[in-house]
Amino acid sequence: MKFKLFPKVIVFFIISVLFFNCTKSEDGIPENLEVENFVWRGLNAYYLWQNDVPDLADVRFSNQNQINSYLEGFSSPENLFDNLLYTEANGYPTNEKGYDRFSWIVDDYVALENSFQGINLSTGMEFGLKRYNSSTTNVYGYVRYVIPTTNAEIKGVQRGMIFNTINGTQLTDTNYQNLLFGTNSNLEIGLADYNAGNPNTNGTTISLTKEIVTENPVAISKVINEGGKKIGYLLYNQFSSSFDGELNAAFNNFKTELVDELIIDLRYNGGGSVRTATYLGSMISTQPTDNIFSKQVWNEKAMKVFTPDNLINYFTNEINNTNENGSVILQEPINSLNLTSVYFIVSGSTASASELVINALRPYIDVKLVGTTTVGKQVGSITLYDSEDYSRTGADLNTNHTYAMQPIVLKISNKDDQDEINGFTPGVTLPGIQLEEDYNNLGELGDPTEPLLARTITYITTGSKGDFKTNVEEYSEIYNSKLATPASNNMYVDFKK
């Protein structure tokens, strides 16, 4: 597969020639400013909007003492990071690259790395949060699904349950972060009856414990026989390279079963690896390996030294994954279905790598959507560490801290230079049906009677969108449990020396 990112020669050239780069081996960086210095260096080097932020300009400082003086004006690395972003909150106007909604910094890169591979501290209950219909402050949660073998499954939590209190306290838009995602390892959820979007507590509680959970994102894979068609169905919840083998095995089963149509359920998939997105696209549609899957645009400094081939991701016929030392950990042929159409179930939680697959396939095959408007995250990031070349294995990795950054470094588009920064809307951006989940009747994921899946099956077997009123509520989710993980709804590319 042609997927070249950060060749060693290019990385060396960028860092040594183009970037204003002061390393820890040089004198003049106080120990209490090491993290802040890393933040400024990394954003100056790779941030997509580097040229648009005056304080990140190459000519902003003439020596390290000037940088130190500037860095001392911030209360924390996080405060500095936030102030250097090209955001609406910082007063920047949207430009051809939009503005930054997605960069972030962490103080524990081990947790971040684990999260990319589906490993998180969790009860195993994945949920969304919504405001009450009749209140601007009260919030309730609904259970999307439960990860197998976790504490939530053991305690009897099920998809569709509604909860509105944690440890006896009503959830609101100001306390849900602390109650649900704080440092507490135990929480008691208070169940409620839906009551048309204004849940009433019903007196039932469930005590849950957070633990380290590894989630297989290939959650459901099955073949549904309906209307004389064999329909492959895949519920896929994260683009995690650790499970590329399981993803390929699911497509091997679809191929063996000779499916006629395919439904990929991405309603809860916030994204992940661009490489894995390329694999999934190649599994859905068999394309020559010189056909473009997606294109990347980086900041001006990177664009000056990258060759065109370094900025293009191609379709592939092989999974070829390596570890950080370059050793092959998975190499096998892609199980491709060579389909001419595909159906995606999407939602307001469908983002980044999920949207990339939809966008990359639409120039080649018919893509149809069922659900609600997606996030509109057509940008990607890399993980930057405090080392000389910003990689995890780079020389002089600073062991005094575990900070890492996940800044947006690239825009990504399909072969026709299309992207959708406002998201994909079924029936508007692409053919399809707008339909939100019924929070009073979520149904069972993977069951042909589950409302969104049932509507998609009808769309496939009859070609009809149906004579019905679509259920798209004006009030939307305010948060979900996946956004609280270190990986969040990130789309990332490999950072190689």
N, C-alpha and C positions, 0 to 999 in steps of 0.2 A: 504494500500500500504506500502510495506517495503521500507522506504526512510528515513534512520536515519542519521542525520547530527548534529554534535556538541551536544551530550547529555550533560547535565549540569555537571555530574561527570567528564566526559572526559575533558571538557573545563577547569574546575577547576584544574584538575591534570596537564594538559599541562602547564597552566600559572604558577601554584605555584611551580612546580618541575623542568620542563625542560627548560623553557625560562628564559633568563637573562632579568628580568622585573623590571623596576623602574617606580613606579606610581607617579602621581602628588601629592599624599598625602605625599610623602617623601620629605624631605628637599633637597635642592641642585640643583633644576632645575629652572634656571632663567625664568622669565615670557616670555622673548623674544625668548626662545628656546623651549617653550612648544610644538609647532607644530612639530618642527624638532625632538624632543625627541619621539613624537608619531610615526613619520615616521620610525625612526630607530627601535623602539620597535616592531611595527607591522610587518615590513619586517623581522626582526629577528625571529619573532614568526611563521609566516605563509608562507612566500615567497617560492615558489617552488624551486628556485635556492639558498636558504639561505646557503646551505653547499658549494656552488661554488663561493660565493662572499666573499673574505677575510674580508672586512670591516663589514660584517654581522655575522662573526663567534662569537660563544658564549665566546671565550677566547680573543676576540679582545680588550676588555677594562676590567679593574679590578675594576673600581669604577665610580660613576656618574661624578666626576670631569673630568676624562679622556674623557668620552662621551661628556660632555659639550664643552671641548676644541676642540674636533673633529667637533662637530656640528657648532661651530662658524666659521668654514672655508667655509661655504656655504652661498651664497647670499640670498637664499630663500628656503622654504620647497620644492618647485618644483625642484630647482637645486639639492638639496640633494637627492630627490627621484630618479631623472634621473640618478645620478651618482652611485646609489646603485643597479641599474638594471643589470641583466645578458643579455646585448645586444651586438650586433655586433658593434655598435658605440662605446661602451666602451672597445672594443678590446678582448672580450671573444670569444673563439671558440665554434662552435656548439657542443653539446654533446648529450647524449641519450634522453635528454628532449628538444633538439633543443636549441633555444635561445629566449629571451623574445621580442615579437613584440607588446604586447597587454596590459601591465599594465599601469595604469594611476592614477592620483591624481586630486581631485577637491577641490575647496575652498567653495562650496555651496552644502552640501549633500542633502538639501531639493530639489533642482533642479534635482539632480541625482535620488533621490527616485521617483520623479514625472516622470522622463524620463523612468524609468523602467516600469511604468504603462501607457506609451504612451502619457504623458502630457509634451509638450514642447512649447517653444516660437518659433512660426513659422508663415509664411504667409499661410501655407497650401499647398504650391507648393513643391512637392518632386521631386528632379532632380539629374541627374548625370552630371559630368564635364569631357570633353575630350579635348585633344589638337587638333588644326587644323592639317590636313594632311600635309600642306605645311609649317608649322611653328613649331619651337621647343619651342616657348614661348606663343603664343596666345591660348586662351582657349574659348570654348563655352559650354553652358549648354543645356541639353534637358530635357523636362518635362516628368517625368516618370508617375506620376499620381497626382491628386488633391484631397485632403481630403475634403469630403462633408461639406458644410455649412461654410467653412472658407473664409477668405478674398480673397484668390486666386480664389475660385470658383465664388464668387460674382462678381469679376472683369473680369471673362471670360477666365481665364487661362485654357488651355486644354492640355491633354496628346499629346505629339508629337511636341509641340511648341519648337522652337530653339531660344535661346537668346545669345547674345555675348557682350552686354554692360550693365553696372549697373551705373545708374545716369550719363549716357553719357560717361563713361570710358570703354575702351576695357578691357575685362577680360584677364588676363595673369596668368602664373603659380606663379607669385610673389605677385599679388594683390588680387586674388580671395577670400582669407581668410578674409581680411579686408573689401572688398566690400560686400560680401554676408553674412558673419558671424560675423561682427563687432558689435559694440554697437548701430549702427543706427537702429531705429525702422521702418523707411520707406525706401523703395528702388524702383527705377524705372528700370524695365527690358526693354532692347531694343531688339525687336524681329528681327530675321534674316531668310533668306532662306538658306537651307542646303548646296547647291552648292558643292555636292560631298565631304563633310567634311571640306570645307573652307567657312564657312557661310558669306553671304553678308548682311549687315544691310539693312532692308527694310523700315525703317522710322516709324514703329509702336512701340509705347511704352505702357507699363501698369504699373501704380503706385500701389504698394502693401504695406500693413502694417502688421508688425509682431504682433501676439497676442498669448495668451495662448490657445493652441489647444490640445484637447484630441482625439487621433486617435483610432478607433476601428480596430484592426489588421485583424479581420475577414472581409476583404474588399468585396469579392465577393464569394458567394456560390450558385451554380446552378447545375442542371442536364441537360446534353446535350445528345440528342438522335441522334446517328450517326452510320451507318453501322450495324443496328440491335442490337446495344449495348446501355445501359444506362450508361453514363459516369459522375461520380461526378467530379465537378471542384471546387477547393478552392484556391482563392488568399489570402495568409496569410502573413502578413508583419512584425510581431513581436511576440515573445513568451512572452506575457504579462499575468501574472496570473489574472489580473483584468478582463480579458475577457475569462477566461476558460469556463464560462457558455455559452457564445456565440459560442465558438468553439464546445462544446459538442452538442449544439442545431443544428449546421450545420450538424454534423454527424448523429443526429437523423433524419434529413430530408433525408440524403443519405440512411440511413437504411430503412426508411419508403418507399422510392422510389425504393428500391431493386436494387441499382446500381450494375453493373457488373464490372466496372473498376473505377479507381480513379486517378485523376491528382491533385497533390498538387503543387501550384505555389509559389516557394520560391525565385524567382529571385531578390526580393528586401528585403529579410528578413535577417538581420544581426545577429539575434539570440535573446537571452534573458534567460528565466528561464529554468533550467534543469528539474525542476518538471513539467512544462508545456510541455516540449519536451517529457517527459515520458508519459504524458497524450495523446499527439498526436500519438505517436507510438502505444499506447495501443488502440486507436480508430481505427487505420488502420489495425492492426493485433491482433486478439484475441489470447493471450498466457496465459498459467497458471501463476498465480501470484508468483510462485517461479522460473520463468524463468528470466534470467538476461537480463536487458535492457542495462546497461553500468557499467563499472568499473572505479574507481578513484585511482590515485596514488598521494599522497601528499609528502611533504618534509620528510626527515628522522625522525625528531622529532615527527611529527604527526603520521607517520606510526608505530612508536614504541608503541603507546598507543591506536590507533584505533583498534577495533576488525574488523575482515574481513567483517562482516555484515554492518558495518558503511561505508564501501567503495564501496558498491554495490547498484545500483538502479535496482529495479525489475519492470517488467510489472505490471499493476494494473487494477482493474475492477471498481475503484471508484475514483472520484474527492473528495479530502478532504483538503480544504484550510482553514488555520487559520490566524488570524491577529497576531501582535507582542505580544499580551497578551495571546495567545493560544486559543482564542474564535473562534469557527467554523464560517466561513463566507460563505462557499459553500461546500455542501456535497451532491453528487448525483452519481448514477451509470454511468459508462462510456458507451457511445453509440458506440459499436465496430462493425466493418464491417466484420471482420474475412476474410480479403482478402488474396490471395496467391501471389498477385503482386501489385505494385504501381509505378506510374510514377511521377517523380519530374521535374519541370522546374527550372533550376538553372542558376546562372551567377557569375561573379566576385564579386558580392556583397552578395552572399549567404555564410553565415559564422556561426561558433560556434554551437548554439543549432540547427540550420537548418542542419548542417553537422552531428550533433550527431544523429538526427532522421534517416538520410540516413544510417549512419554507424551502428546504433543499429539494424536496421531492416534487413540488408543484410544477416546475418546468418540464418534468419528465412523465408524470402519470397523473390521473385524476385523483385529487385529494378532496375529501368531503368531511365536514365537521358536524358533530352533534354536541351541544352544550352551551356554554356562555363564553364571553370574550376572554381571551388569554391575557397574560400580564403585559406583554410587549417588551420583553427583555432580549434585545437583539445585540447584546454586547457580552464580551467574555473577559475573564480575568486569569491571572496566574498567581501562584503563591510566592511571595517574596520573603526570603529569610535574611537575617543579618549576617551575610557573608560577603566575600569580595565580589562574587558573581551573582549573589542573591539566591543561590540554590541551596538546598538542604545539605548537599555534600560539598559545597564550595569551600575553598580555602579560608581559613581564619573565621570559621563560624563562631559567632559570639555565644559563649555558653553562660554568660552572666544573666541571660533572660530567655524567655521562650515566646517573645512577641513574633508575630508574622503578619503580613498584610495581604489582602486579597483585593488589590485595586483593579478597576476596569482598565484594560490595556488595549482592547480591540473592539471594533465593530465587525459584525459578521453578516454576510448576505448570501443569497443563492447565486447561481451562475449568471442570472440575468440582472444582478445587482439590486434585487428586491429585498426589502426588509419591511417589517411592520412594527414601528416603534409604539403604536397604540394597540398592539395585539391583534390577534385573528378573531374576527367575529363570524360565527357560523351564519351562512346565508347572505353575508355582506362581503367580507373579504374573500371568502371561498364558499362554494356551494354547501348548503347544510341547513340545520335546524337549530334555532335558539331554544334551549330548554334547560332550566335550572333544576337541581335536585329538589325533591319534595321532602323537606326536613321532618314532616310528619309521617312519611312513608318512603324511607330510603331504599327499602328492598335489600336483597342479598346480592352482593357483588358476584358477578359471574353467572347468576341465575337469569335465564332468558326473559323472566318476568320483571327483572329490575328495571325501573322506568326508563333510564337513559339507554340501557342496552336493548330493551324491548323496542324502543323507538328507532334505534339504529338498525336493528334486524328488519323491522318493517320497511325502513328506507331502502335497505338492500334488496329485499325480496319483492317489493312492489314498485320501487322507484318513486313512491309518493312520500311527501313530507307530512301528509295527513291533514284532515280537516278538523283542526283543534286549536284551542287557544294556548299559545306557548306560555309556560310558567316561568317568567323571568321577573324576579322581584326587584323593586327599585332599591331596596337596602341590600348591601353586600357584606361579605365577610370583612371583619376588621383584622383578623390574624388567624394563624393556624399553627399547629404544633411543629410542623416541619420548618417553619421560619425561625423557630427558637433554637434550632440545632446550629452548630458551627458552620456547616456547609450551606445552610439556608437554601435559597433558590439560585445558587451559583451555577454558572457555566464556565468551565475552566479548560485550558489547554495545558499540555505537558510542558514543563520547564526543564529543558535538558542542557547539560553542559556541552 
